Amino acid sequence: MMHWIHGALPHHAETNVVFFRGLPLEALVRGLLNQRRVPLAYGKGTGWGLMMHDMLSWDSGDYDLAHYQRLCPVGGELVVFVTEPCWAKAHGPWFEYYRDGSLITGFSFENLSDGVGEEPDLLLPVLMAANLVGPTTNLDGDDNEERTVQAITDFFSLPELDMP
């Protein structure tokens, strides 16, 4: 079975996966539509909700990522996985965490220790514990992206995504 980080939705290669809490689903949908991103699937759990949407705008030539800071009000949190940031060039996924309208941390799955945001090293301890960065790094095998997702999922207590 292919992990959702490599194909969140069948027939939608460029899908972003967004976990959210502290904001209503309707506000997130409205915000994505205002940025010309098509919501594709959603779910609501007891803690985190889930939204999947097209990475790219429906406007021809608009290849920018969604502006998640605009979608994350005070009291809100977003955990964002850009599953295929440049599908044609085969770049690895990208991760971002927003809280109260600010980018707290973000990094490329290609370089987990090169974070950005207000707390760029927020996830380094869990990534080290998973042997994905640091002196005991073990990147043997093809499951590094799945292990990274699992470390992030565990840290934020995100619901599991069981994709068929």
N, CA and C atoms as a LAMMPS dump frame, in Angstrom:
ITEM: TIMESTEP
0
ITEM: NUMBER OF ATOMS
492
ITEM: BOX BOUNDS ff ff ff
-5.0000000000000000e+02 5.0000000000000000e+02
-5.0000000000000000e+02 5.0000000000000000e+02
-5.0000000000000000e+02 5.0000000000000000e+02
ITEM: ATOMS id mol type element x y z
1 1 1 N 0.838 -1.187 0
2 1 2 C 0 0 0
3 1 3 C 0.883 1.251 0
4 2 1 N 0.556 2.197 -0.84
5 2 2 C 1.308 3.447 -0.898
6 2 3 C 0.867 4.348 0.262
7 3 1 N 1.822 4.945 0.946
8 3 2 C 1.533 5.862 2.046
9 3 3 C 0.943 7.147 1.486
10 4 1 N 0.08 7.805 2.249
11 4 2 C -0.602 8.996 1.752
12 4 3 C 0.353 10.143 1.438
13 5 1 N 1.541 10.171 2.006
14 5 2 C 2.476 11.259 1.676
15 5 3 C 2.907 11.173 0.214
16 6 1 N 2.751 10.014 -0.399
17 6 2 C 3.104 9.833 -1.809
18 6 3 C 1.895 9.876 -2.725
19 7 1 N 0.75 10.127 -2.211
20 7 2 C -0.46 10.188 -3.026
21 7 3 C -1.674 10.25 -2.132
22 8 1 N -1.963 11.437 -1.615
23 8 2 C -3.039 11.584 -0.64
24 8 3 C -4.395 11.199 -1.216
25 9 1 N -4.629 11.569 -2.45
26 9 2 C -5.889 11.228 -3.108
27 9 3 C -5.6 10.647 -4.481
28 10 1 N -6.247 9.556 -4.818
29 10 2 C -6.05 9.006 -6.166
30 10 3 C -6.436 10.032 -7.225
31 11 1 N -5.682 10.093 -8.28
32 11 2 C -5.942 10.973 -9.428
33 11 3 C -5.742 12.451 -9.109
34 12 1 N -5.109 12.765 -7.982
35 12 2 C -4.782 14.147 -7.62
36 12 3 C -3.343 14.163 -7.136
37 13 1 N -2.41 14.289 -8.06
38 13 2 C -0.987 14.191 -7.719
39 13 3 C -0.532 15.32 -6.808
40 14 1 N -1.073 16.484 -6.968
41 14 2 C -0.588 17.638 -6.212
42 14 3 C -1.638 18.065 -5.194
43 15 1 N -1.689 17.292 -4.106
44 15 2 C -2.673 17.514 -3.052
45 15 3 C -1.963 17.889 -1.763
46 16 1 N -2.416 18.962 -1.129
47 16 2 C -1.906 19.332 0.181
48 16 3 C -2.827 18.742 1.241
49 17 1 N -2.235 18.266 2.329
50 17 2 C -2.973 17.693 3.444
51 17 3 C -2.812 18.652 4.619
52 18 1 N -3.935 19.152 5.128
53 18 2 C -3.925 20.156 6.186
54 18 3 C -4.746 19.656 7.37
55 19 1 N -4.096 19.52 8.516
56 19 2 C -4.806 19.244 9.758
57 19 3 C -5.041 20.594 10.423
58 20 1 N -6.215 20.78 11.011
59 20 2 C -6.544 22.074 11.6
60 20 3 C -7.303 21.898 12.909
61 21 1 N -7.121 22.87 13.788
62 21 2 C -7.938 22.952 15.006
63 21 3 C -7.972 24.4 15.451
64 22 1 N -9.033 24.73 16.177
65 22 2 C -9.193 26.098 16.656
66 22 3 C -9.778 27.04 15.622
67 23 1 N -10.268 26.499 14.506
68 23 2 C -10.964 27.308 13.511
69 23 3 C -12.016 26.428 12.843
70 24 1 N -13.124 27.043 12.442
71 24 2 C -14.194 26.259 11.832
72 24 3 C -13.831 25.795 10.422
73 25 1 N -14.326 24.63 10.079
74 25 2 C -14.121 24.087 8.74
75 25 3 C -14.581 25.084 7.675
76 26 1 N -15.695 25.73 7.909
77 26 2 C -16.236 26.677 6.925
78 26 3 C -15.263 27.82 6.643
79 27 1 N -14.588 28.3 7.68
80 27 2 C -13.62 29.386 7.497
81 27 3 C -12.435 28.917 6.661
82 28 1 N -11.982 27.682 6.896
83 28 2 C -10.873 27.142 6.12
84 28 3 C -11.285 26.954 4.663
85 29 1 N -12.459 26.419 4.431
86 29 2 C -12.953 26.232 3.059
87 29 3 C -13.073 27.573 2.356
88 30 1 N -13.68 28.53 3.009
89 30 2 C -13.842 29.868 2.425
90 30 3 C -12.486 30.499 2.099
91 31 1 N -11.54 30.363 3.024
92 31 2 C -10.204 30.915 2.803
93 31 3 C -9.489 30.261 1.631
94 32 1 N -9.61 28.936 1.511
95 32 2 C -8.994 28.245 0.373
96 32 3 C -9.643 28.666 -0.938
97 33 1 N -10.961 28.758 -0.954
98 33 2 C -11.645 29.188 -2.175
99 33 3 C -11.254 30.616 -2.551
100 34 1 N -11.08 31.477 -1.553
101 34 2 C -10.632 32.849 -1.835
102 34 3 C -9.235 32.87 -2.445
103 35 1 N -8.433 31.837 -2.144
104 35 2 C -7.099 31.725 -2.734
105 35 3 C -7.118 30.844 -3.987
106 36 1 N -8.31 30.541 -4.455
107 36 2 C -8.518 29.752 -5.677
108 36 3 C -7.911 28.35 -5.579
109 37 1 N -8.083 27.734 -4.412
110 37 2 C -7.668 26.348 -4.192
111 37 3 C -8.939 25.528 -3.98
112 38 1 N -9.046 24.413 -4.664
113 38 2 C -10.249 23.589 -4.587
114 38 3 C -10.13 22.605 -3.422
115 39 1 N -11.011 22.718 -2.407
116 39 2 C -11.06 21.698 -1.365
117 39 3 C -11.53 20.379 -1.984
118 40 1 N -10.843 19.288 -1.661
119 40 2 C -11.139 18.002 -2.277
120 40 3 C -11.754 17.004 -1.302
121 41 1 N -11.353 17.053 -0.048
122 41 2 C -11.858 16.112 0.946
123 41 3 C -11.669 16.728 2.326
124 42 1 N -12.527 16.347 3.249
125 42 2 C -12.389 16.843 4.61
126 42 3 C -12.913 15.808 5.597
127 43 1 N -12.51 15.994 6.818
128 43 2 C -12.996 15.163 7.909
129 43 3 C -12.832 15.917 9.2
130 44 1 N -13.634 15.603 10.189
131 44 2 C -13.56 16.289 11.474
132 44 3 C -13.459 15.247 12.57
133 45 1 N -12.384 15.331 13.342
134 45 2 C -12.196 14.437 14.474
135 45 3 C -12.488 15.162 15.766
136 46 1 N -12.155 14.534 16.879
137 46 2 C -12.407 15.158 18.173
138 46 3 C -11.395 16.25 18.493
139 47 1 N -10.18 16.12 17.972
140 47 2 C -9.158 17.138 18.216
141 47 3 C -8.833 17.922 16.961
142 48 1 N -8.341 17.215 15.969
143 48 2 C -7.926 17.829 14.716
144 48 3 C -8.931 17.509 13.617
145 49 1 N -9.187 18.495 12.766
146 49 2 C -9.918 18.261 11.529
147 49 3 C -8.916 18.059 10.404
148 50 1 N -9.418 17.661 9.259
149 50 2 C -8.571 17.388 8.111
150 50 3 C -9.176 18.029 6.871
151 51 1 N -8.32 18.655 6.059
152 51 2 C -8.729 19.214 4.769
153 51 3 C -7.659 18.837 3.755
154 52 1 N -8.087 18.314 2.629
155 52 2 C -7.175 18.085 1.505
156 52 3 C -7.622 19.011 0.387
157 53 1 N -6.638 19.632 -0.263
158 53 2 C -6.995 20.567 -1.328
159 53 3 C -5.942 20.538 -2.419
160 54 1 N -6.34 21.007 -3.596
161 54 2 C -5.389 21.139 -4.7
162 54 3 C -4.28 22.095 -4.289
163 55 1 N -3.053 21.687 -4.549
164 55 2 C -1.914 22.527 -4.22
165 55 3 C -1.933 23.811 -5.048
166 56 1 N -2.257 23.678 -6.311
167 56 2 C -2.187 24.81 -7.229
168 56 3 C -3.539 25.493 -7.375
169 57 1 N -3.487 26.742 -7.742
170 57 2 C -4.687 27.519 -8.015
171 57 3 C -5.332 27.049 -9.31
172 58 1 N -6.612 27.302 -9.432
173 58 2 C -7.27 27.002 -10.704
174 58 3 C -6.958 28.061 -11.747
175 59 1 N -6.286 29.158 -11.341
176 59 2 C -5.849 30.17 -12.303
177 59 3 C -4.597 29.69 -13.017
178 60 1 N -4.61 29.751 -14.315
179 60 2 C -3.438 29.369 -15.099
180 60 3 C -2.27 30.271 -14.726
181 61 1 N -1.126 29.686 -14.475
182 61 2 C 0.064 30.463 -14.167
183 61 3 C 0.272 30.751 -12.699
184 62 1 N -0.691 30.441 -11.823
185 62 2 C -0.529 30.665 -10.393
186 62 3 C 0.003 29.389 -9.762
187 63 1 N 1.32 29.33 -9.55
188 63 2 C 1.96 28.142 -9.012
189 63 3 C 2.426 28.325 -7.571
190 64 1 N 2.043 29.442 -6.95
191 64 2 C 2.433 29.676 -5.562
192 64 3 C 1.664 28.736 -4.637
193 65 1 N 2.258 28.477 -3.47
194 65 2 C 1.553 27.706 -2.463
195 65 3 C 0.464 28.56 -1.833
196 66 1 N -0.489 27.921 -1.211
197 66 2 C -1.527 28.656 -0.474
198 66 3 C -0.853 29.469 0.636
199 67 1 N -1.459 30.58 0.97
200 67 2 C -0.945 31.444 2.034
201 67 3 C -1.627 31.033 3.332
202 68 1 N -1.007 30.104 4.031
203 68 2 C -1.631 29.524 5.215
204 68 3 C -1.685 30.49 6.383
205 69 1 N -0.776 31.461 6.447
206 69 2 C -0.846 32.443 7.532
207 69 3 C -2.188 33.161 7.513
208 70 1 N -2.688 33.441 6.326
209 70 2 C -3.984 34.112 6.194
210 70 3 C -5.138 33.224 6.644
211 71 1 N -4.914 31.913 6.65
212 71 2 C -5.965 30.959 6.993
213 71 3 C -5.95 30.572 8.473
214 72 1 N -4.969 31.05 9.222
215 72 2 C -4.768 30.612 10.6
216 72 3 C -4.959 31.782 11.571
217 73 1 N -6.178 31.964 12.069
218 73 2 C -6.435 33.081 12.981
219 73 3 C -5.84 32.823 14.365
220 74 1 N -5.845 33.841 15.198
221 74 2 C -5.44 33.683 16.592
222 74 3 C -6.311 32.59 17.205
223 75 1 N -5.676 31.658 17.884
224 75 2 C -6.381 30.52 18.471
225 75 3 C -6.419 29.307 17.559
226 76 1 N -5.948 29.474 16.323
227 76 2 C -5.967 28.381 15.363
228 76 3 C -4.599 27.751 15.18
229 77 1 N -4.608 26.502 14.696
230 77 2 C -3.386 25.78 14.367
231 77 3 C -3.587 25.045 13.051
232 78 1 N -2.537 25.025 12.245
233 78 2 C -2.533 24.278 10.989
234 78 3 C -1.254 23.457 10.917
235 79 1 N -1.384 22.191 10.585
236 79 2 C -0.259 21.313 10.296
237 79 3 C -0.397 20.953 8.826
238 80 1 N 0.553 21.398 8.016
239 80 2 C 0.432 21.331 6.557
240 80 3 C 1.498 20.411 5.971
241 81 1 N 1.052 19.477 5.132
242 81 2 C 1.952 18.635 4.361
243 81 3 C 1.735 18.944 2.887
244 82 1 N 2.758 19.483 2.249
245 82 2 C 2.734 19.685 0.803
246 82 3 C 3.344 18.406 0.232
247 83 1 N 2.494 17.519 -0.252
248 83 2 C 2.95 16.169 -0.587
249 83 3 C 3.824 16.122 -1.833
250 84 1 N 3.575 16.983 -2.787
251 84 2 C 4.351 17.005 -4.04
252 84 3 C 4.661 18.449 -4.408
253 85 1 N 5.619 19.106 -3.712
254 85 2 C 5.86 20.532 -3.964
255 85 3 C 6.296 20.842 -5.39
256 86 1 N 6.924 19.92 -6.051
257 86 2 C 7.268 20.107 -7.459
258 86 3 C 7.299 18.72 -8.085
259 87 1 N 6.138 18.204 -8.363
260 87 2 C 5.958 16.846 -8.835
261 87 3 C 6.837 16.547 -10.041
262 88 1 N 6.905 17.469 -10.972
263 88 2 C 7.674 17.246 -12.198
264 88 3 C 9.172 17.115 -11.912
265 89 1 N 9.662 17.806 -10.887
266 89 2 C 11.092 17.772 -10.565
267 89 3 C 11.407 16.77 -9.45
268 90 1 N 10.402 16.07 -8.976
269 90 2 C 10.558 15.027 -7.957
270 90 3 C 11.174 15.537 -6.656
271 91 1 N 10.823 16.744 -6.233
272 91 2 C 11.267 17.235 -4.928
273 91 3 C 10.475 16.529 -3.845
274 92 1 N 11.097 16.384 -2.687
275 92 2 C 10.431 15.759 -1.56
276 92 3 C 9.35 16.648 -0.976
277 93 1 N 8.505 16.072 -0.126
278 93 2 C 7.436 16.839 0.519
279 93 3 C 7.982 17.984 1.369
280 94 1 N 7.087 18.88 1.722
281 94 2 C 7.382 20.038 2.552
282 94 3 C 6.393 20.021 3.712
283 95 1 N 6.837 20.467 4.894
284 95 2 C 6.006 20.505 6.096
285 95 3 C 5.998 21.911 6.676
286 96 1 N 4.835 22.332 7.209
287 96 2 C 4.725 23.613 7.912
288 96 3 C 3.761 23.466 9.083
289 97 1 N 4.07 24.191 10.154
290 97 2 C 3.169 24.261 11.305
291 97 3 C 2.92 25.727 11.627
292 98 1 N 1.634 26.102 11.653
293 98 2 C 1.217 27.467 11.967
294 98 3 C 0.423 27.464 13.262
295 99 1 N 0.629 28.514 14.057
296 99 2 C -0.149 28.716 15.275
297 99 3 C -0.412 30.209 15.404
298 100 1 N -1.648 30.568 15.654
299 100 2 C -2.035 31.968 15.852
300 100 3 C -1.603 32.874 14.701
301 101 1 N -1.637 32.357 13.487
302 101 2 C -1.312 33.152 12.318
303 101 3 C 0.17 33.278 12.013
304 102 1 N 1.012 32.572 12.748
305 102 2 C 2.463 32.651 12.53
306 102 3 C 3.01 31.296 12.11
307 103 1 N 4.02 31.326 11.241
308 103 2 C 4.734 30.11 10.894
309 103 3 C 5.662 29.784 12.058
310 104 1 N 5.392 28.683 12.731
311 104 2 C 6.204 28.287 13.874
312 104 3 C 7.419 27.497 13.396
313 105 1 N 7.185 26.512 12.522
314 105 2 C 8.29 25.744 11.969
315 105 3 C 7.899 25.188 10.608
316 106 1 N 8.896 24.983 9.782
317 106 2 C 8.683 24.386 8.474
318 106 3 C 9.999 23.845 7.961
319 107 1 N 9.93 22.799 7.12
320 107 2 C 11.147 22.239 6.539
321 107 3 C 10.807 21.338 5.368
322 108 1 N 11.798 21.153 4.53
323 108 2 C 11.693 20.209 3.431
324 108 3 C 12.053 18.83 3.949
325 109 1 N 11.367 17.813 3.447
326 109 2 C 11.712 16.441 3.814
327 109 3 C 13.086 16.066 3.269
328 110 1 N 13.616 16.869 2.359
329 110 2 C 14.95 16.614 1.815
330 110 3 C 16.054 17.066 2.763
331 111 1 N 15.742 17.958 3.714
332 111 2 C 16.727 18.44 4.679
333 111 3 C 15.994 18.783 5.972
334 112 1 N 15.747 17.789 6.779
335 112 2 C 14.925 17.934 7.979
336 112 3 C 15.516 18.872 9.018
337 113 1 N 16.814 19.044 9.029
338 113 2 C 17.446 19.872 10.056
339 113 3 C 17.612 21.327 9.636
340 114 1 N 17.091 21.697 8.495
341 114 2 C 17.203 23.07 7.997
342 114 3 C 15.834 23.741 8.049
343 115 1 N 15.365 23.988 9.268
344 115 2 C 14.032 24.534 9.461
345 115 3 C 13.957 26.039 9.316
346 116 1 N 12.727 26.512 9.166
347 116 2 C 12.428 27.938 9.091
348 116 3 C 11.316 28.234 10.092
349 117 1 N 11.056 29.505 10.331
350 117 2 C 9.962 29.904 11.207
351 117 3 C 10.462 30.413 12.547
352 118 1 N 9.51 30.717 13.432
353 118 2 C 9.837 31.255 14.749
354 118 3 C 10.576 30.253 15.629
355 119 1 N 10.268 28.966 15.475
356 119 2 C 10.939 27.903 16.221
357 119 3 C 11.401 26.836 15.223
358 120 1 N 12.428 27.131 14.434
359 120 2 C 12.821 26.217 13.36
360 120 3 C 13.238 24.825 13.838
361 121 1 N 13.665 24.708 15.09
362 121 2 C 14.133 23.425 15.617
363 121 3 C 13.088 22.718 16.483
364 122 1 N 11.842 23.144 16.43
365 122 2 C 10.786 22.596 17.282
366 122 3 C 10.713 21.073 17.209
367 123 1 N 10.829 20.505 16.031
368 123 2 C 10.661 19.063 15.859
369 123 3 C 11.973 18.281 15.852
370 124 1 N 13.098 18.961 15.992
371 124 2 C 14.378 18.247 15.968
372 124 3 C 14.462 17.125 17.009
373 125 1 N 13.996 17.312 18.244
374 125 2 C 14.08 16.201 19.205
375 125 3 C 13.32 14.945 18.756
376 126 1 N 12.143 15.099 18.173
377 126 2 C 11.391 13.908 17.735
378 126 3 C 11.991 13.318 16.473
379 127 1 N 12.552 14.162 15.618
380 127 2 C 13.219 13.651 14.425
381 127 3 C 14.509 12.919 14.803
382 128 1 N 15.199 13.41 15.836
383 128 2 C 16.378 12.702 16.347
384 128 3 C 15.978 11.368 16.949
385 129 1 N 14.907 11.371 17.736
386 129 2 C 14.447 10.133 18.367
387 129 3 C 14.063 9.087 17.321
388 130 1 N 13.614 9.537 16.161
389 130 2 C 13.248 8.627 15.069
390 130 3 C 14.463 8.286 14.196
391 131 1 N 15.648 8.744 14.602
392 131 2 C 16.898 8.51 13.86
393 131 3 C 16.853 9.067 12.44
394 132 1 N 16.176 10.19 12.274
395 132 2 C 16.091 10.846 10.963
396 132 3 C 17.092 11.986 10.823
397 133 1 N 17.574 12.524 11.938
398 133 2 C 18.622 13.547 11.967
399 133 3 C 19.528 13.255 13.166
400 134 1 N 20.678 13.872 13.177
401 134 2 C 21.574 13.746 14.317
402 134 3 C 22.609 12.658 14.147
403 135 1 N 23.369 12.396 15.227
404 135 2 C 24.511 11.485 15.132
405 135 3 C 24.136 10.026 14.871
406 136 1 N 22.907 9.626 15.188
407 136 2 C 22.502 8.228 14.956
408 136 3 C 21.582 8.092 13.751
409 137 1 N 21.669 9.043 12.845
410 137 2 C 20.785 9.04 11.676
411 137 3 C 20.865 7.717 10.929
412 138 1 N 19.685 7.187 10.63
413 138 2 C 19.585 5.962 9.846
414 138 3 C 18.603 6.208 8.708
415 139 1 N 19.147 6.486 7.54
416 139 2 C 18.303 6.762 6.37
417 139 3 C 18.344 5.617 5.37
418 140 1 N 18.683 4.427 5.849
419 140 2 C 18.648 3.255 4.976
420 140 3 C 17.191 2.896 4.709
421 141 1 N 16.9 2.503 3.498
422 141 2 C 15.543 2.104 3.147
423 141 3 C 14.795 3.215 2.45
424 142 1 N 13.601 2.874 2.026
425 142 2 C 12.774 3.814 1.268
426 142 3 C 11.651 4.406 2.1
427 143 1 N 11.691 4.249 3.412
428 143 2 C 10.573 4.681 4.243
429 143 3 C 10.849 5.958 5.03
430 144 1 N 11.852 6.739 4.631
431 144 2 C 12.217 7.936 5.397
432 144 3 C 11.09 8.966 5.447
433 145 1 N 10.397 9.162 4.34
434 145 2 C 9.308 10.131 4.335
435 145 3 C 8.161 9.65 5.216
436 146 1 N 7.865 8.354 5.19
437 146 2 C 6.824 7.799 6.041
438 146 3 C 7.199 7.913 7.514
439 147 1 N 8.474 7.676 7.837
440 147 2 C 8.945 7.808 9.213
441 147 3 C 8.87 9.255 9.676
442 148 1 N 9.158 10.187 8.765
443 148 2 C 9.056 11.612 9.098
444 148 3 C 7.608 11.981 9.4
445 149 1 N 6.696 11.533 8.552
446 149 2 C 5.266 11.792 8.79
447 149 3 C 4.847 11.206 10.131
448 150 1 N 5.298 9.992 10.44
449 150 2 C 4.925 9.351 11.704
450 150 3 C 5.443 10.14 12.897
451 151 1 N 6.678 10.637 12.821
452 151 2 C 7.232 11.441 13.916
453 151 3 C 6.418 12.721 14.121
454 152 1 N 6.045 13.379 13.038
455 152 2 C 5.237 14.597 13.115
456 152 3 C 3.85 14.272 13.659
457 153 1 N 3.25 13.205 13.143
458 153 2 C 1.92 12.777 13.583
459 153 3 C 1.914 12.499 15.085
460 154 1 N 2.926 11.788 15.568
461 154 2 C 3.008 11.489 16.991
462 154 3 C 3.184 12.756 17.819
463 155 1 N 4.05 13.669 17.365
464 155 2 C 4.323 14.895 18.113
465 155 3 C 3.049 15.731 18.304
466 156 1 N 2.269 15.872 17.243
467 156 2 C 1.067 16.712 17.306
468 156 3 C -0.198 15.925 17.68
469 157 1 N -0.066 14.62 17.877
470 157 2 C -1.216 13.748 18.16
471 157 3 C -2.275 13.874 17.061
472 158 1 N -1.809 13.834 15.818
473 158 2 C -2.704 13.913 14.673
474 158 3 C -3.4 12.581 14.486
475 159 1 N -4.624 12.61 13.962
476 159 2 C -5.293 11.339 13.67
477 159 3 C -4.614 10.622 12.526
478 160 1 N -4.678 9.308 12.56
479 160 2 C -4.116 8.501 11.471
480 160 3 C -4.971 8.651 10.233
481 161 1 N -4.31 8.681 9.075
482 161 2 C -5.023 8.705 7.804
483 161 3 C -4.886 7.319 7.186
484 162 1 N -5.947 6.594 7.148
485 162 2 C -5.947 5.289 6.504
486 162 3 C -6.502 5.474 5.099
487 163 1 N -5.609 5.397 4.138
488 163 2 C -6.017 5.591 2.751
489 163 3 C -6.074 4.232 2.066
490 164 1 N -7.142 3.994 1.278
491 164 2 C -7.262 2.696 0.586
492 164 3 C -6.213 2.51 -0.467
